[in-house]
């Protein structure tokens, strides 16, 4: 088993019309043993920017603390909130500088630009970015998520349609993966604010 799959878990982000959503499962496991079903993999960096981290949970926590520190430092120095593209460059350079002993985590970045267009970016553990206009996925059920997202995604969805689409795509993919699931959480970012909802899923 890959070290990236040791604790299980997955993250997906999807774009709509002037909105973006990011969702993750809640399971924390040690290989096939479930330890907890309230794990946090998606973190709010500012009002219009979220970071999802899959992989080894210890490195997820370490990276979350590190990026919190770097974003706060940027905000103090610059006197403004960090933009999604700038933050994705920060994440990429932070991961790449540890390339000889990398963090075992694959980030997903979702946010809204200043003109309210969605920004989506996924990376591998060395910080190589993969930007997308529709959706990005990461984690143990990435293959299933690609299939369900390609099936359900439609361009220019509003916030409610986007929530329903990303929820159904994630829940369908979780049913096909034994080391992720046990509930999910969805954040929808709009120009007016962030809506967070938790989803019930199969608990077996």
Secondary structure as the mmCIF struct_conf table of DSSP 4:
data_model
#
loop_
_struct_conf.conf_type_id
_struct_conf.id
_struct_conf.beg_label_comp_id
_struct_conf.beg_label_asym_id
_struct_conf.beg_label_seq_id
_struct_conf.end_label_comp_id
_struct_conf.end_label_asym_id
_struct_conf.end_label_seq_id
HELX_RH_3T_P HELX_RH_3T_P1 UNK A 3 UNK A 5
BEND BEND1 UNK A 6 UNK A 7
STRN STRN1 UNK A 10 UNK A 15
BEND BEND2 UNK A 17 UNK A 18
STRN STRN2 UNK A 19 UNK A 25
STRN STRN3 UNK A 28 UNK A 30
TURN_TY1_P TURN_TY1_P1 UNK A 31 UNK A 32
STRN STRN4 UNK A 33 UNK A 36
BEND BEND3 UNK A 37 UNK A 37
STRN STRN5 UNK A 42 UNK A 46
TURN_TY1_P TURN_TY1_P2 UNK A 47 UNK A 48
STRN STRN6 UNK A 49 UNK A 55
HELX_RH_AL_P HELX_RH_AL_P1 UNK A 57 UNK A 78
BEND BEND4 UNK A 79 UNK A 80
HELX_LH_PP_P HELX_LH_PP_P1 UNK A 81 UNK A 83
HELX_RH_AL_P HELX_RH_AL_P2 UNK A 84 UNK A 96
TURN_TY1_P TURN_TY1_P3 UNK A 97 UNK A 98
HELX_RH_3T_P HELX_RH_3T_P2 UNK A 99 UNK A 101
BEND BEND5 UNK A 104 UNK A 104
STRN STRN7 UNK A 105 UNK A 112
TURN_TY1_P TURN_TY1_P4 UNK A 114 UNK A 115
BEND BEND6 UNK A 116 UNK A 116
STRN STRN8 UNK A 118 UNK A 123
TURN_TY1_P TURN_TY1_P5 UNK A 125 UNK A 126
STRN STRN9 UNK A 129 UNK A 132
BEND BEND7 UNK A 133 UNK A 134
STRN STRN10 UNK A 135 UNK A 139
TURN_TY1_P TURN_TY1_P6 UNK A 140 UNK A 141
HELX_RH_AL_P HELX_RH_AL_P3 UNK A 142 UNK A 152
TURN_TY1_P TURN_TY1_P7 UNK A 155 UNK A 156
HELX_RH_AL_P HELX_RH_AL_P4 UNK A 159 UNK A 174
TURN_TY1_P TURN_TY1_P8 UNK A 175 UNK A 176
TURN_TY1_P TURN_TY1_P9 UNK A 178 UNK A 179
BEND BEND8 UNK A 180 UNK A 180
BEND BEND9 UNK A 182 UNK A 182
STRN STRN11 UNK A 184 UNK A 190
TURN_TY1_P TURN_TY1_P10 UNK A 191 UNK A 192
STRN STRN12 UNK A 193 UNK A 199
#
